């Protein structure tokens, strides 16, 4: 059976693919991770996570056109699948439910 749960890092990478849209390739995803979190991530960790998410069916990839800026090499562009969108929504809904149950914060929390 294919694993349908997301680890925190996987969830962030999947969200970044969605944010970047047609520009979602490994180097750009790693760069955006740093911009969003202030932390660096290796390109190897990015590639392995993207591969794992694709194996799980949450992402699909296709080779883009070659570019002069990359010495004629093509970029592997990632997009979120319908399953990936569903898993992200389930993950968000679960976390929101937990936050709403947390008494110290739930009265001040506006989610939704």
Secondary structure, DSSP 8 states (H G I E B T S, - for coil): -------HHHHHHHHHHHHHGGG--HHHHHHHHHHHHS----HHHHHHHHHHHHHTTSEEEEEEEE-GGGTT-EEEEEEE-HHHHHHHHHHHHHHHHHHHH-HHHHTT----
